[in-house]
């Protein structure tokens, strides 16, 4: 596995733990279709949350939150609709969140933004 992939998997693991501690139920990870991938799908009560995870080892390239551009957010919303259709949940409320994981010592720092437009 490439280092980049290992860092990404680490961040997704930390993000999933963060979400579960916050009361979310993780229902799927790394869901793919022809237009892209959803890192984590979780339930926040009755709301389906599509979660993009960005992991950083340092801030040389900026915060992970800064990596989610308007275009990326729009694609995540399209992916959310695809996931809802694929899982037969087209009437469900949906939200797109971003979780940035910064690899710091002794504990990683997690930033969670709810409801990306």
N, C-alpha and C positions, 0 to 999 in steps of 0.2 A: 504494500500500500504506500502511495506517495505521502510525503510529509504533509502537504496541503490537505489531502484527504483525511489523514489522521487528526489534524487540527480541527477540521470541520466536524468529524465524528465526535471528537471530544466536546466541542461547543454544543452540538445537538444533544448530547447526553446531559450536559450541565443545564441547558435550556429546558429540557423535558423535566428534570428534577425540580427546577425553579417553578415551572408551571404546576406540577403536581403539589408542591408545597403551598402554592397559592390557591389550591382547591380545584384546579382544572383536571379533567380526565383526558389523558392522551389516548387517542383512538387509532392513530396511524402515524407512521414516520416514513419519510422518503417516498411519498406517493408520486408516481410519474405518469405522464401522458405525452402525447406528441408535441405539446406546446411548452412543456417544462416540468418542474418538480416542486412539490410542496415539502418543506422540511418536516413540519409537524402539523398534524390536525388534532385539535383538542376540543373538548366541550367545556364551556364556561357557563354552567347551568344548562339552559336550553340553547344557547348560542354556539354555533360552530365557529371555531377560531382557526383560521389558517395562519400559521406562524412561520415567518422567515427568520432564520438564525444566521447571524453574522459573527464570526469568531475572529478575534485579533490577538496577536502575540505582543503587539506594541501599537503605538499610535502614529507611526511613521506614515501610514496611509489613511489616517483619520479614524474616527470612531466607526464601529460597525454600523451604527445608525445612519451615518452619512452615506453609506454605500447603497442605501435603498432610495433610488431616484424615483421621479414621477413615473417614468416608463416601467420601472421594475414594480412599483406599487400597482399600476394598471394591469400588468401581467399577472400579479398575484390575485387580483380580483377576478380575472378571467379564469385562472386556475381554480379558484374557489367555486365558481359556478360549474366548472367541469367536474370537480369532486362531488358536489351536491347532486348533480345529475347521475354520475356513475354510481353513487351510493343510494339513490332513490330518496333523497332528502331535499328536493327542490323547493319546498315551502319553508325550510328552516331559516332562521335569522343567521346571518354570517358576518364575521368581522375579520379584518386582517391586522395582525399584530407583528411587531418586529422585536426580537430579543437579540441584544448584542452581548456577547460574552468576551470579556477581556481577561486574558490569561495573566493574572497577577499572583504574587505570592504573599501570604500563604494560601489565600483563597481567591478563586476567580471572582471578578466583579461582573454583575449582571445588570443590564439596563433593559427595561421592558416598556415598550411604547404600545399602548392599546389603541386600536381604531385608526390605522393609517388610511388616509383618504385615497 
